[in-house]
Amino acid sequence: MSDCVDRSTKINLLKEAVVKKLCEVLDKSSDRGWRKLGEIVGNERRFKVSSQDMEMCSLKVLQLEGSPSRMLLKLMGERGCTTGHLMDYLQTLGNSEAVQCLKPSSLQILIQPQSLALLSGHNLRLSCHAVGKSPVHYQWFKGKEEVPNSMSPDLVISPVHVKDIGHYICRVNCGEMFEFSQWAQVDVLNVNTNHGQSYHSLEGRLKLVTQPQSQKLYMGDALHLECGAVGRPIPRYQWHRNGVPVPNATKRKLVIPHVMQDDHGRYRCEISGSTERMWTNEVEVVVDDVYAIGGGSSDFFLNSIPEQLYATDKVALLIGNLSYKNHPQLKAAMVDVYDLTNLLRQLNFKVVSLLDLTESEMRNAVDEFLLLLHKGVYGLLYYAGHGYENYGNSFMVPVDAPNPYRSANCLCVQSILKLMQEKETGLNVFLLDMCRKRNIHDDSATNIVLRVTANIVFGYATCQDAEAFELSSSGFTNGVFVKFLKKRLLDDEKITVVLDRVAEDMGQFDATRGKQALEIRSSLSERRALTDPILPSDSVDLTLGPSRQWAKAHELPESMSLIFDCGAQIKLGFAAEFSNVLVIYTHIVKKPEDMSFCQAHVTDFSQELDVDPKEMNRETPEETGIYFLSSTLPQHCLYTRLSSLQKLREELVFTVCLQGTFSAMDDDPVHWTKSINIGKPLIARLDLHRAMRRNSCLRTCMMPHSPSHSPCQSPRSEHFLHLHHGPHQAQDPSRLSPQQNYLDTYERLQGAVGGCEDSFYENLNQCHNEQMHNSGGELSSSPGRHSIPIEASDDINELQTAFINSLQL
């Protein structure tokens, strides 16, 4: 069928305009619609559309703007259905209008302009690219008025000003035919940038640039609250008062002409994009119960608000270790780190998220993390991977740890806490998603004396001497801890209250009840919350250098437009999946009319990155291992995923190769190449690969050890709950921790009876029989509490007593 679109195209790659039109046709038809289509597909059994699938599709009618047809097409696409298959099914269905939706027009708009928000003084670029059987012509409009001198595919306004705010559309003409692009809304924020900050908007990323301010008003005064964010697509806004959405408050500016006592409260705005969500600072609006005389302003009142706890900055280090060289590999850590990264960024944390770090890379990453801490900063460390706990000290296991590993091969969490305390941080939060079994191959002991500070919170994914679990399935899913943590992390509550509720949620999860329970240890005396606003201190300049370095290490390379000698033009784009994972994509923007085939791919990467050529330049993100950004990346590109950027020692140089064939040259391919240098992208700029020059983390983490044999390893089995992190070691309940005297502990071991959420969570992978077998059927014994070496000085005992008295549940 020459008049149809490419039959080999997967239907989940169809353009949104085609899918939308097709779904409208199938949804409205009663006898030749989506139900009949589902029956035809189900009867053939090629793509296995079951009655349960059809029931799930039918429930979409209960959702706002829900479409059963869209759900059905999504299921078919996930199971490999191509456009050719769909065309055959629609012809069997006998719905000619639906068939017509898949037939190409003689004029097609390939790239639609996208709505965006940007700062005044920056450059605005809107793009609309179309193809037709004859040359195409463009004309841009702002509202109903033509934009002067705007007859090219790209509308550029440089610099852009507030007067350029509005809705833009492009008309494309091809002979007697014409098409209009979709509308693109442009919002321009007039914001002064301080401290050398740069707010260049990145594709799919939001950046908060204007925060609301607290106010004190008379009744009858006008309330004006304003916030603002830049990004593409254009951000959406929803104001909240006391945690409840304010009706019809969906603009950047919230205006209440005449405030009353009911308007008193705490306000903040939720800002969202296509895949991200963030919150502004929460501000207090105080309404005096006296009417303003003549409706006058109350500016003479002090703008101070009741005592508000705040952070001088917020910094988070997230590490997920999966690809272990000598130990069982994990899966959920990647999903957990990705989800927490997005949530913490919404809380205005500076976040670095790293996967698969060696020992030296972990220590150097911690050193860089510590450089950003100073007085009043909220520091958060999340770790997902193998781990263990000896004598109350928790150890994180790098991916290159030997088998067996000991404390000298790992990082001690309490040692990191000690270094954080020296920075006089405002809040220290540790979220440890790892096993806490004792390491029978490490009999070293240490007594790390922590300062008496009422700002420490530990959230352990499991109890002492127990394992943590990840949920195994054919796809990607969170571990048990993050599965429930991500639902609560944005709550505007004291951090211990948030973790308390997570513990209660986990207690109601049938799959792990009685096997894994969240444990919280806290010395937090104030109502510190991750949602607390940021108020830089007077000494912020002391950390401006490291802060700039940190920010610079998370900037993406700018997209490039490459023009080859043959006249072809390609777009070279970049996206970050993690701080050490870069996505490169190539897209053909323009090719010569006599070129019958054109494709651009990337090659010649540094061997330090260990890139598999079979997973480069793939037609879908998923084929190259990109699972989290697939919905935000542009379509019809070739995609390449570069991981382990922290290993990059030199600037990243690679080759873009353009391959084309001309109809007049008997289809012999012709090649053109360009060498590209993008410097050191993302985390590569911090040189985490270096030798451990700083010895602070090294000095406090390494401990003596004794030789022993290898721990047992349990096989991983699909569709079961697996041991999440840590060697499978024998239980040693008699070993008590001196650290238990430092921090109050409270656990949530049980919850209300509830049903299991997912059927494949029903079973546990039992490894204890194998442990008994590998250890000769004996559980190791260890000395009791009195054999633990502890400094017996009066000063230490007095310090411990004072610390215990400072702790609160």
PEHUDA-V433859 format. One record per pair of residues at least 6 apart in sequence whose C-alpha atoms are under 8 Angstrom apart, sorted by the first residue. I is the first residue (numbers start at 1). J is the second residue. D is the distance in whole Angstrom. If there is no record, write none. Layout:
# PEHUDA-V433859
i/j/d
I/J/D
I/J/D
This chain:
# PEHUDA-V433859
i/j/d
3/103/6
3/104/7
4/102/6
4/103/5
4/104/6
5/83/7
5/102/6
5/103/6
5/104/6
6/83/7
6/84/7
7/82/6
7/83/5
7/84/4
7/85/8
8/82/6
8/83/6
8/84/6
9/82/5
9/83/6
9/84/8
10/77/6
10/80/7
10/81/6
10/82/4
10/83/6
11/73/7
11/76/8
11/77/5
11/81/6
11/82/5
11/83/5
11/86/8
12/73/8
12/74/7
12/77/5
12/78/7
13/635/7
13/636/8
18/101/6
18/102/7
19/70/8
21/101/7
22/98/6
22/101/6
22/102/8
23/67/7
23/69/5
23/70/6
25/33/7
25/97/7
25/98/6
26/32/7
26/33/4
26/34/5
26/69/6
26/98/7
27/33/6
27/34/6
27/67/7
27/68/7
27/69/6
32/93/6
32/94/7
32/95/6
33/95/8
34/68/7
34/69/5
34/72/8
35/54/8
36/93/7
37/89/7
37/90/7
37/93/6
38/49/7
38/54/7
38/72/7
40/89/7
40/93/8
41/47/7
41/48/8
41/49/7
41/89/7
42/48/6
42/49/5
42/50/6
47/76/6
47/79/6
47/80/7
47/81/7
49/75/8
49/76/8
53/72/8
54/72/8
57/67/8
57/68/5
57/69/7
57/71/6
57/72/6
58/68/6
59/68/7
60/66/5
60/67/6
60/68/5
60/71/8
61/67/6
61/68/7
87/99/6
87/102/7
90/96/8
90/98/7
90/99/6
91/99/7
106/132/5
106/133/6
107/130/7
107/131/6
107/132/4
107/133/7
107/174/7
107/177/7
107/178/7
107/179/7
108/130/5
108/131/5
108/132/6
108/179/8
109/128/7
109/129/6
109/130/4
109/131/7
109/179/8
109/181/7
110/128/8
110/129/6
110/130/5
110/131/7
111/127/7
111/128/5
111/129/5
111/130/7
112/127/7
112/128/5
112/129/7
112/181/6
112/182/6
113/126/5
113/127/5
113/128/5
113/169/8
113/181/7
113/182/7
113/183/7
113/184/6
114/126/7
114/127/8
114/183/8
114/184/5
114/185/8
114/232/7
114/233/6
115/183/8
115/184/4
115/185/5
115/186/6
115/232/6
115/233/5
115/234/5
116/184/8
116/185/6
116/186/5
116/187/7
116/230/7
116/231/6
116/232/4
116/233/5
116/234/4
116/235/7
117/186/6
117/187/5
117/188/6
117/189/7
117/229/7
117/230/5
117/231/5
117/232/7
117/233/8
117/234/5
117/235/7
118/124/8
118/186/8
118/187/6
118/188/5
118/189/6
118/200/8
118/201/7
118/229/8
118/230/5
118/231/7
119/160/8
119/188/5
119/189/5
119/190/6
119/191/7
119/199/8
119/230/7
120/159/7
120/160/6
120/161/5
120/162/6
120/188/6
120/189/6
120/190/5
120/191/7
121/158/8
121/159/5
121/160/5
121/161/6
122/158/7
122/159/5
122/160/6
123/156/7
123/157/6
123/158/5
123/159/5
123/160/6
124/155/8
124/156/6
124/157/5
124/158/6
124/159/7
124/160/6
125/154/6
125/155/6
125/156/5
125/157/7
126/154/6
126/155/5
126/156/7
127/153/6
127/154/4
127/155/6
128/153/5
128/154/6
128/170/7
128/181/7
129/153/6
129/589/8
130/136/7
130/172/7
132/174/6
133/174/8
134/174/6
134/175/7
135/174/6
135/175/8
136/172/7
136/173/5
136/174/5
136/175/8
137/151/7
137/152/7
137/172/6
137/173/5
137/174/7
138/150/8
138/151/5
138/152/6
138/153/6
138/170/7
138/171/6
138/172/5
138/173/6
139/146/7
139/147/8
139/150/6
139/151/5
139/152/7
139/170/6
139/171/5
139/172/7
140/146/6
140/147/6
140/150/6
140/151/7
140/155/7
140/168/7
140/169/6
140/170/4
140/171/6
141/147/5
141/168/6
141/169/5
141/170/6
141/171/8
142/166/7
142/167/6
142/168/5
142/169/7
143/166/7
143/167/6
143/168/6
143/169/8
160/188/8
161/188/7
161/190/8
162/187/8
162/188/5
162/189/7
162/190/7
164/186/8
164/188/7
165/185/8
165/186/5
165/187/5
165/188/6
166/185/6
166/186/5
166/187/7
167/183/6
167/184/6
167/185/4
167/186/6
168/183/6
168/184/5
168/185/6
168/186/8
169/180/7
169/181/6
169/182/6
169/183/5
169/184/6
170/180/6
170/181/5
170/182/8
171/178/7
171/179/6
171/180/5
171/181/6
172/178/5
172/179/5
172/180/6
172/181/8
173/179/7
185/234/7
186/234/7
187/234/8
189/228/7
189/230/8
191/209/7
191/210/7
199/207/7
199/209/8
199/230/8
201/207/7
201/230/6
201/231/5
201/232/7
202/231/6
202/232/7
203/231/7
203/232/6
203/233/8
203/575/8
204/231/7
204/232/6
204/233/7
204/273/7
204/274/7
204/275/7
204/276/8
204/632/6
205/231/6
205/232/7
205/273/8
205/276/7
206/229/7
206/230/6
206/231/5
206/232/7
206/235/7
206/272/8
206/273/7
206/276/7
207/229/5
207/230/5
207/231/6
208/228/6
208/229/4
208/230/7
208/280/8
209/227/8
209/228/6
209/229/5
209/230/7
210/226/7
210/227/5
210/228/5
210/229/7
211/226/7
211/227/5
211/228/7
211/280/6
211/281/7
212/225/6
212/226/5
212/227/5
212/268/8
212/280/7
212/281/7
212/282/8
212/283/7
213/225/7
213/226/8
213/283/6
214/283/5
214/284/5
214/285/6
214/303/7
214/304/8
214/305/7
215/284/7
215/285/5
215/286/6
215/303/6
216/285/6
216/286/5
216/287/6
216/288/7
216/298/7
216/301/7
216/302/8
216/303/6
217/223/8
217/259/8
217/285/8
217/286/6
217/287/5
217/288/6
217/297/8
217/298/6
218/259/8
218/287/5
218/288/5
218/289/7
218/290/6
218/291/6
218/292/5
218/297/8
218/298/7
219/258/7
219/259/5
219/260/5
219/261/7
219/287/6
219/288/6
219/289/6
219/290/6
219/291/5
219/292/6
220/257/8
220/258/4
220/259/5
220/260/6
220/291/6
220/292/6
220/295/6
221/257/7
221/258/5
221/259/6
221/292/7
221/295/6
221/296/7
221/297/7
221/298/8
222/255/7
222/256/6
222/257/4
222/258/5
222/259/6
223/254/8
223/255/6
223/256/5
223/257/6
223/258/7
223/259/7
224/253/7
224/254/6
224/255/5
224/256/7
225/253/6
225/254/5
225/255/7
226/252/6
226/253/4
226/254/6
227/252/5
227/253/7
227/269/8
227/280/7
228/252/6
229/235/7
229/271/8
232/273/8
233/273/6
233/274/7
234/273/7
235/271/6
235/272/6
235/273/5
236/250/7
236/251/8
236/271/6
236/272/5
236/273/6
237/249/8
237/250/5
237/251/6
237/252/6
237/269/7
237/270/6
237/271/5
237/272/7
238/245/7
238/246/7
238/249/6
238/250/5
238/251/7
238/269/6
238/270/5
238/271/7
239/245/6
239/246/6
239/249/6
239/250/7
239/254/7
239/267/7
239/268/6
239/269/4
239/270/6
240/246/5
240/267/6
240/268/5
240/269/6
240/270/7
241/265/6
241/266/6
241/267/5
241/268/7
242/265/6
242/266/5
242/267/6
243/267/8
259/287/7
260/287/7
261/287/6
261/288/7
261/289/7
263/285/8
263/287/7
264/284/8
264/285/6
264/286/5
264/287/5
265/284/6
265/285/5
265/286/7
266/282/6
266/283/5
266/284/5
266/285/6
267/282/5
267/283/5
267/284/6
267/285/7
268/279/7
268/280/6
268/281/6
268/282/5
268/283/6
269/279/6
269/280/5
269/281/8
269/282/8
270/277/7
270/278/6
270/279/5
270/280/7
271/277/6
271/278/5
271/279/6
271/280/8
272/278/6
274/632/8
275/632/8
276/342/7
276/346/8
277/342/8
277/343/8
277/346/6
278/343/8
278/345/7
278/346/4
278/347/6
278/348/8
279/346/6
279/347/6
279/348/8
280/347/8
281/531/7
281/532/7
281/533/5
281/534/8
282/532/8
282/533/7
284/305/7
292/298/8
309/527/8
309/528/7
309/532/6
309/533/8
310/532/5
310/533/5
310/534/6
310/535/6
311/376/6
311/377/5
311/378/6
311/426/7
311/532/7
311/533/6
311/534/5
311/535/6
311/536/7
312/375/7
312/376/5
312/377/5
312/378/8
312/534/5
312/535/5
312/536/4
312/537/6
312/540/8
313/349/8
313/376/7
313/377/5
313/378/6
313/534/6
313/535/7
313/536/6
314/348/7
314/349/5
314/350/6
314/377/6
314/378/5
314/379/6
314/534/7
315/349/5
315/350/5
315/351/6
315/369/8
315/372/7
315/373/8
315/377/7
315/378/6
315/379/5
315/380/6
316/344/8
316/349/6
316/350/6
316/351/5
316/352/7
316/369/8
316/379/6
316/380/5
316/381/6
316/382/8
317/351/6
317/352/5
317/353/6
317/366/8
317/369/7
317/380/6
317/381/5
317/382/6
318/337/6
318/341/8
318/351/7
318/352/6
318/353/5
318/354/6
318/381/6
318/382/5
318/383/6
319/337/7
319/353/6
319/354/5
319/355/6
319/356/8
319/357/8
319/382/6
319/383/5
319/384/6
320/333/5
320/334/6
320/336/8
320/337/6
320/353/8
320/354/6
320/355/5
320/356/6
320/383/6
320/384/5
320/385/6
321/330/8
321/333/7
321/334/8
321/355/6
321/356/4
321/357/7
321/384/6
321/385/5
321/386/8
321/398/7
321/399/6
322/329/5
322/330/5
322/331/6
322/333/6
322/334/7
322/355/7
322/356/6
322/385/6
322/399/7
323/329/5
323/330/7
323/356/6
323/399/6
324/330/8
324/356/8
324/398/8
324/399/4
324/400/6
324/401/8
325/399/6
325/400/6
325/401/8
326/399/8
326/400/7
326/401/7
326/402/6
326/403/6
327/403/7
327/713/7
328/713/7
328/714/8
328/715/8
328/716/8
330/385/7
330/724/7
330/725/8
331/470/8
331/472/8
331/476/8
332/470/6
332/471/7
332/472/8
332/476/7
332/477/6
332/478/5
332/479/5
333/384/5
333/385/7
333/478/7
333/479/7
334/355/7
335/476/7
335/477/6
335/478/6
336/384/8
336/478/6
336/479/7
336/482/6
337/353/7
337/384/8
338/353/8
338/577/8
338/578/7
338/628/8
339/486/7
340/482/8
340/486/7
341/351/6
341/352/8
341/353/7
343/486/7
343/489/7
343/490/7
344/351/7
345/351/7
347/490/7
347/530/7
347/531/6
352/554/8
352/578/8
352/579/6
353/578/6
353/579/5
353/580/7
354/578/6
354/579/6
354/580/6
355/578/8
355/580/7
355/644/7
356/398/8
356/399/6
356/644/7
357/398/6
357/399/6
357/400/8
358/398/5
358/399/5
358/400/5
358/401/8
359/397/8
359/398/5
359/399/7
359/400/7
359/401/7
359/409/7
359/410/7
359/411/8
360/688/8
360/689/7
360/690/8
360/691/7
360/692/6
361/646/8
361/688/5
361/689/6
361/690/8
362/398/7
362/411/8
363/411/7
363/692/7
363/697/6
363/698/7
364/688/5
364/689/8
364/690/8
364/692/7
364/694/8
365/688/6
366/416/8
366/697/7
367/694/7
367/696/8
367/697/7
368/686/8
370/419/8
370/420/7
371/543/8
371/546/7
372/543/6
372/546/6
372/547/6
373/379/7
373/420/7
373/423/6
373/425/7
374/423/5
374/424/6
374/425/6
374/543/8
375/423/6
375/424/5
375/425/5
375/426/7
376/424/7
376/425/5
376/426/4
376/427/7
377/425/5
377/426/5
377/427/7
378/425/6
378/426/5
378/427/5
378/428/6
378/429/8
379/425/7
379/426/8
379/427/6
379/428/5
379/429/6
380/428/6
380/429/5
380/430/6
380/431/8
381/429/6
381/430/5
381/431/6
382/430/6
382/431/5
382/432/6
382/433/8
383/396/8
383/431/7
383/432/5
383/433/6
383/434/8
384/432/7
384/433/5
384/434/6
384/725/7
385/396/7
385/397/7
385/433/7
385/434/6
385/724/7
385/725/5
385/726/7
386/396/7
386/397/5
386/398/8
386/434/6
386/435/7
386/724/7
386/725/4
386/726/4
386/727/7
387/394/7
387/395/6
387/396/5
387/397/5
387/434/5
387/435/5
387/436/7
387/725/6
387/726/4
387/727/7
388/394/6
388/395/5
388/396/7
388/434/7
388/435/6
388/436/5
388/437/5
388/438/6
388/439/6
388/726/6
388/727/7
389/395/6
389/435/8
389/436/5
389/437/6
389/438/5
389/439/7
389/464/8
389/465/7
390/437/8
390/438/5
390/439/7
390/445/7
390/737/8
391/445/7
391/446/8
391/735/7
391/736/7
391/737/4
391/738/7
391/739/7
391/788/8
392/736/8
392/737/5
392/738/6
392/739/5
392/740/7
393/412/7
393/413/7
393/414/6
393/739/7
394/412/6
394/413/5
394/414/7
394/436/7
395/407/7
395/410/6
395/411/5
395/412/5
395/413/6
396/410/6
396/411/5
396/412/7
396/413/7
397/409/7
397/410/5
397/411/7
398/409/8
398/410/6
401/409/6
401/410/7
402/409/8
403/710/6
403/711/7
404/441/7
404/708/7
404/709/7
404/710/5
404/711/6
405/441/7
405/442/8
406/439/8
406/441/7
406/442/5
406/705/6
407/442/7
407/444/8
407/701/7
407/702/6
407/703/6
407/704/8
407/705/7
408/701/7
408/702/4
408/703/5
408/704/7
408/705/7
409/702/7
410/701/7
410/702/8
411/701/5
411/702/8
412/700/8
412/701/5
414/448/7
415/448/7
415/697/7
415/700/5
415/701/6
416/697/7
416/700/8
417/428/8
417/450/8
418/448/8
418/449/8
418/450/6
418/451/7
419/696/8
419/697/8
420/428/7
421/450/8
421/451/7
421/453/8
426/455/7
427/455/5
427/456/6
427/457/8
427/528/7
428/455/6
428/456/5
428/457/6
429/456/6
429/457/5
429/458/6
429/459/8
430/457/6
430/458/5
430/459/6
431/458/6
431/459/5
431/460/6
431/461/8
432/458/8
432/459/6
432/460/5
432/461/6
433/460/6
433/461/5
433/462/8
433/468/7
433/481/7
433/725/8
434/460/8
434/461/7
434/462/8
434/467/7
434/468/6
434/724/7
434/725/5
434/726/6
435/461/8
435/462/7
435/465/8
435/466/6
435/467/4
435/468/5
435/724/7
435/725/5
435/726/5
435/727/8
436/462/7
436/463/7
436/464/5
436/465/5
436/466/5
436/467/6
436/468/8
436/726/7
437/464/7
437/465/4
437/466/5
437/467/6
437/726/7
437/727/8
437/728/8
437/729/6
437/730/8
437/731/7
438/465/6
438/729/7
438/730/8
438/731/7
438/732/7
439/727/7
439/729/6
440/729/7
440/730/7
440/780/7
441/706/7
441/707/7
441/708/5
441/709/7
441/710/8
441/711/8
442/705/6
442/706/6
442/708/8
443/705/6
443/706/7
444/703/7
444/704/6
444/705/5
444/706/7
445/703/8
445/788/7
445/789/7
446/703/8
446/789/7
446/790/8
447/789/8
447/790/6
447/791/8
451/803/8
452/799/8
452/802/7
452/803/5
452/806/7
453/523/7
453/803/8
453/806/8
454/523/5
454/524/5
454/525/6
454/526/8
454/806/7
454/807/7
455/522/8
455/523/6
455/524/5
455/525/7
455/526/8
456/522/6
456/523/5
456/524/6
457/495/8
457/496/7
457/520/7
457/521/6
457/522/4
457/523/7
457/524/7
458/520/6
458/521/5
458/522/6
459/499/7
459/518/7
459/519/6
459/520/5
459/521/7
460/518/6
460/519/5
460/520/6
461/468/6
461/481/6
461/516/8
461/517/7
461/518/5
461/519/7
462/468/6
462/516/5
462/517/5
462/518/5
462/519/6
463/516/7
463/517/6
463/518/6
463/519/5
463/747/8
465/731/7
465/732/7
465/733/7
466/515/8
466/516/7
467/515/8
467/516/7
467/723/6
467/724/7
467/725/7
467/726/7
468/480/8
468/516/6
468/723/6
468/724/5
468/725/6
469/479/6
469/480/6
469/516/8
469/721/6
469/722/6
469/723/5
469/724/4
469/725/7
470/478/7
470/479/4
470/480/6
470/721/6
470/722/6
470/723/6
470/724/5
471/477/7
471/478/7
471/479/6
471/480/7
471/719/8
471/720/7
471/721/5
471/722/7
471/761/7
472/718/6
472/719/5
472/720/6
472/721/6
472/722/7
472/761/8
473/718/6
473/719/5
473/720/7
473/760/7
474/718/7
474/719/7
479/724/8
480/506/8
481/506/8
481/518/8
484/502/6
484/505/7
484/506/7
485/499/8
485/502/6
488/498/6
488/501/8
488/502/7
489/498/7
490/530/8
490/531/7
491/498/7
491/531/8
492/529/7
492/530/8
492/531/6
493/527/8
493/529/6
493/530/8
493/531/8
494/527/5
494/528/5
494/529/4
494/530/8
495/527/8
495/528/6
495/529/5
495/530/6
496/520/8
496/522/7
499/520/7
500/520/8
500/748/8
502/518/8
503/517/7
503/518/5
503/519/8
503/747/8
503/748/5
503/749/8
504/748/6
504/750/8
504/751/6
505/751/7
506/512/8
506/513/8
506/517/7
506/518/7
506/751/8
507/513/6
507/517/7
507/748/7
507/749/6
507/750/5
507/751/4
507/752/7
508/750/7
508/751/5
508/752/5
508/753/6
508/754/6
509/754/7
509/755/7
509/756/6
509/757/8
510/753/8
510/754/7
510/755/6
510/756/5
510/762/8
511/721/8
511/756/6
511/761/6
511/762/6
511/763/7
511/764/8
513/749/7
513/750/7
514/749/7
514/750/7
516/749/8
517/747/7
517/748/6
517/749/5
518/747/6
518/748/6
518/749/8
519/745/7
519/746/6
519/747/5
519/748/7
520/745/6
520/746/6
520/747/6
521/743/6
521/744/6
521/745/5
521/746/7
521/809/8
522/743/6
522/744/6
522/745/7
522/807/7
522/808/7
522/809/7
523/743/6
523/744/7
523/806/7
523/807/4
523/808/6
523/809/7
524/807/7
524/808/7
525/807/7
525/808/6
549/686/8
552/682/8
553/681/7
553/682/5
553/683/5
553/684/7
553/685/6
553/686/7
554/579/7
554/681/8
554/682/5
554/683/6
555/681/7
555/682/6
556/574/7
556/575/7
556/576/7
556/681/7
556/682/6
557/574/7
557/678/6
557/681/7
558/573/7
558/574/7
559/571/7
559/572/6
559/573/5
559/574/6
560/571/6
560/572/5
560/573/7
561/569/7
561/570/6
561/571/5
561/572/6
562/569/6
562/570/5
562/571/6
562/572/7
563/569/4
563/570/7
564/672/7
565/672/8
566/592/7
567/590/8
567/591/6
567/592/6
568/588/8
568/589/8
568/590/5
568/591/4
568/592/6
569/588/6
569/589/5
569/590/5
569/591/6
570/586/7
570/587/5
570/588/4
570/589/5
570/590/7
570/600/7
571/586/6
571/587/5
571/588/6
571/589/6
572/584/7
572/585/6
572/586/5
572/587/7
573/584/6
573/585/5
573/586/6
574/582/7
574/583/6
574/584/5
574/585/6
575/582/6
575/583/5
575/584/7
575/633/8
576/582/5
576/583/6
577/583/7
577/626/8
577/628/7
577/629/7
579/682/6
579/683/6
580/643/6
580/644/6
580/645/5
580/646/6
580/682/6
580/683/6
580/684/7
581/641/7
581/642/6
581/643/4
581/644/6
581/645/6
582/641/6
582/642/5
582/643/6
582/645/8
582/681/8
582/682/8
583/626/8
583/639/7
583/640/6
583/641/5
583/642/6
584/639/6
584/640/5
584/641/6
584/642/8
585/617/8
585/637/6
585/638/5
585/639/5
585/640/6
586/600/6
586/601/7
586/637/5
586/638/5
586/639/7
587/600/7
587/636/7
587/637/5
587/638/7
588/598/8
588/599/7
588/600/7
588/637/8
591/598/7
594/662/6
594/663/7
594/664/8
595/660/7
595/661/6
595/662/4
595/663/7
596/660/7
596/661/6
596/662/5
596/663/6
597/659/8
597/660/5
597/661/5
597/662/7
598/658/7
598/659/6
598/660/4
598/661/7
599/658/6
599/659/5
599/660/6
600/638/8
600/656/7
600/657/6
600/658/4
600/659/6
601/617/6
601/638/7
601/656/6
601/657/5
601/658/7
602/616/8
602/617/7
602/640/8
602/654/7
602/655/6
602/656/5
602/657/6
603/654/6
603/655/5
603/656/6
603/657/7
604/653/8
604/654/5
604/655/6
605/611/7
605/652/8
605/653/7
605/654/5
605/655/8
606/648/8
606/652/7
606/653/7
606/654/8
608/647/6
608/648/6
608/649/8
609/642/7
609/643/7
609/644/6
609/645/7
609/647/7
609/648/7
611/642/7
611/643/8
615/623/7
615/624/5
615/625/8
615/640/7
615/641/8
616/624/6
616/639/7
616/640/5
616/641/7
617/624/8
617/638/5
617/639/5
617/640/5
618/624/6
618/638/5
618/639/5
618/640/7
619/636/7
619/637/6
619/638/5
619/639/6
620/637/8
620/638/7
620/639/7
621/627/7
621/629/8
621/630/6
621/639/6
621/640/8
622/630/7
624/639/7
624/640/6
624/641/6
625/641/7
626/641/7
645/681/8
645/682/8
645/683/7
645/684/5
646/683/6
646/684/5
646/686/8
646/687/6
646/688/6
646/689/6
647/684/7
647/687/8
647/688/7
647/689/5
648/680/8
648/684/6
648/687/8
648/689/7
649/684/8
649/687/7
649/689/7
650/679/8
650/680/7
651/677/7
651/678/7
651/679/4
651/680/5
652/677/6
652/678/6
652/679/5
652/680/6
652/681/7
653/675/7
653/676/6
653/677/4
653/678/7
653/679/7
654/675/6
654/676/5
654/677/7
655/673/7
655/674/6
655/675/5
655/676/6
656/673/6
656/674/5
656/675/6
656/676/7
657/671/7
657/672/6
657/673/4
657/674/7
658/671/6
658/672/5
658/673/6
659/669/6
659/670/6
659/671/5
659/672/7
660/669/5
660/670/5
660/671/7
661/667/5
661/668/6
661/669/5
661/670/6
662/668/7
662/669/8
692/698/8
711/727/6
711/728/7
711/729/7
712/727/7
712/728/6
712/729/7
712/770/8
712/771/6
712/774/6
713/727/7
713/728/6
714/728/7
714/767/6
714/770/7
716/722/7
716/765/8
717/765/7
719/760/6
719/761/7
720/760/7
720/761/6
720/762/7
720/763/6
720/764/6
720/765/6
721/761/6
721/762/8
721/763/6
721/764/5
721/765/6
722/764/7
722/765/5
723/765/7
728/767/8
728/771/7
729/771/7
730/771/7
730/772/8
730/779/6
730/780/7
731/779/7
731/780/8
732/779/8
732/780/7
732/781/7
732/782/7
734/782/7
734/783/8
734/784/6
734/785/8
735/782/7
735/783/7
735/784/6
735/785/6
736/784/7
736/785/6
737/785/8
741/800/8
741/804/7
742/800/7
742/803/6
742/804/6
742/807/8
743/804/7
743/807/7
744/804/8
744/807/6
744/808/7
744/809/6
745/809/7
746/809/7
756/762/7
771/777/8
772/778/6
772/779/7
